[in-house]
Amino acid sequence: MITKLFGAFSVKEMHSDGQITELLVPQQIDERYFLVNPDYAFKSEQGSVIIIGSVFGLNETLHLLNLETSIHNPAEAFFSAITDFGAESIKNFYGEFTFVYLSPELTIIGRDLMGGGTPVFYTEQFFSDRLDNFKKIKNFPFNPDFESLLMFLHLCHIPSPKTAIKGVNLLAPGDFLTFRNGKIEVNTFYNFKDLHESFQTNRISIDEAVDEYEKLVKKSIMRRIENRTNVGMLMSGGYDSGSIAYTTRSIYEGKIEGLNIGFKDHPLSETQKAKTLADFYKINFNESFLTGNELNELPKIVEYLDNPYFEVGLILNYFVMKIAKDYHFDVILGGDGSDEMFGGDIKDLALHHLSKKLFLTSFYSLYKELRRFRIFEKNSFLFKTQFQNVRLLDPFRFKSFGFNQSEVKRLNKTGHILPEVDYMKGQKVDIKNFDDQYLKMYFYKVFRHDGTEGVVFKASSMSRRFENPLTFPFTDIDIYNFLKKIDREYKITGSYYDLLKGKTEPKHLQKRYLRSKLPTVINDRTTQGGFIPLQVFFKNSDGNKMVFDTILSSEFTNEFLNKKEVEKFISGFDKGLQNQKAWFWQQQISSAKLINLLVINLWWDIHMNNKKGGVLSDFRK
């Protein structure tokens, strides 16, 4: 895979006795940095800036910051902004990017609001956009962090700043690090205090809010398609796709290619709704279908993603980006991040808040402990009660379909303990009422985690994998700044008591302005866009055996997991496939757990054992 960023914070580290044993590229912006094809670069006697990614609406930001409007190079604009106003001024730029600023005394590396730009892995001495590049550093101890790997089994990913390798950190989306006088300090462009102080300060009417939101979405899309003629669009049958289709057509008359991936003969497939939407707005509709054999290419995904990672829509993102590669788009508009910008669904939060007031959480905690008995994994009714119980007990927990704590404990043979995941640790948040709890969940879980490290990460990663220009109009900084200031009920309708009864509408603002503009079939939809029922990958017995054999023959399973527990899980999964009465989400979560096992074994073979291969059969012993 192409390396975009690889270097050392110190000139001494880069040049001391061949510290980096394999310099990947000859191009050199500064003696500290070795880069491959930065999208923008600027160098002066005072210092340099490089940018990897896309920057939109440059003139708007130049006007806002009172910088020279004659600047056409985004890297020069970043340099001027940091020089004049400091690193935090970069939050005023639009786009998906990672940047590096360097002067003789200071190095700054930062990522955009939602992390759509390339990731940044770093230690106290080195940094890179690829975790595997740390293998190329002389005497670097490229050792696995088993606590992080256990965390992956539990959460389906490893939350930043941790990574799968000891001593290597991941810079979170929306954060920037500074290196000065031999020390690294990490800061964020966007913090909870600002959100809390801004909450409901814009006291406008709902009609005014609808008009303003529509204008902001239009501006965001205009920035992204400016002067571009080959426009692509990812399409499902939902409101996000509908918003992009309607808005783009209102400002752009050129050809648009819409891409959709569905699954034949399945009620959750949205291909027909997406086609109706495309036809309505005169968008060329290009449909493809998953066959159920797509897990065979999972090694290619695992190779590209430096940390072990799995999310329900990951495989869909991979294949739609693989298809998009052949269109050579100038820009691709995607709807990812919209749900998270609005704050998600908070019914569970209201029920949790009431439960605490009624002192019921102790009962929920006791019931949760019963999950250690296998009957709660096998029986659909008991599984469902635990599923709902955990949601009520802790609506702040990361969204994941991984193994629960009891299951990880049974699987674990590493000698390490699954760490507690507390993303609020060290965060000074004074919770006084329900609105404070809502803001806490929105910022730290829904926005900072589910959005940046979830949906935007998987979509942007698969886009970079195929070098596609995917962008996310709903994650625009102006939209974020607007939504954080308006009434919560404009985003998610319903009073506290309405929420308890389930009488609520997420993304109300968006739906309110779109209802009169979309086909009836879109307004009437009840299914989820961009969603894959994972059972479609396990309909072929030969394919299933390939997955089972790959897991059971892998070094990771045999050396670090309790193989008998893995065999029990696989046997139970195989039997569960035949159970026609099983609850859908029980099968979905069970399928995700199996893929989790497959991913961590492939990750070990590829990244720790340097094994090569593009399909599953290459990894079955």
ZIHUTA-V121748 format. One record per run of one state. SS is the DSSP state (a for helix, b for strand, c for the rest). FROM is the first residue (numbers start at 1). LEN is the number of residues. Records with the same first field share a line. If there is no record, write none. Layout:
SS: FROM-LEN + FROM-LEN
This chain:
c: 1-4 + 9-2 + 16-4 + 21-7 + 31-2 + 36-4 + 44-4 + 57-1 + 65-9 + 86-1 + 93-1 + 103-4 + 112-9 + 123-3 + 129-2 + 138-6 + 145-1 + 156-9 + 166-3 + 171-4 + 181-2 + 189-3 + 199-7 + 226-5 + 235-4 + 252-4 + 264-7 + 281-3 + 291-3 + 305-9 + 328-3 + 335-3 + 343-4 + 358-3 + 373-2 + 379-1 + 394-11 + 413-21 + 466-4 + 476-1 + 484-4 + 493-3 + 501-5 + 507-1 + 515-5 + 524-10 + 539-2 + 554-1 + 562-1 + 577-7 + 609-7 + 620-2
b: 5-4 + 20-1 + 28-3 + 33-3 + 40-4 + 48-9 + 94-9 + 107-5 + 121-2 + 126-3 + 137-1 + 144-1 + 165-1 + 169-2 + 175-6 + 183-6 + 231-4 + 256-8 + 284-7 + 331-4 + 412-1 + 470-3 + 492-1 + 506-1 + 561-1
a: 11-5 + 58-7 + 74-12 + 87-6 + 131-6 + 146-10 + 192-7 + 206-20 + 239-13 + 271-10 + 294-11 + 314-14 + 338-5 + 347-11 + 361-12 + 375-4 + 380-14 + 405-7 + 434-32 + 473-3 + 477-7 + 488-4 + 496-5 + 508-7 + 520-4 + 534-5 + 541-13 + 555-6 + 563-14 + 584-25 + 616-4
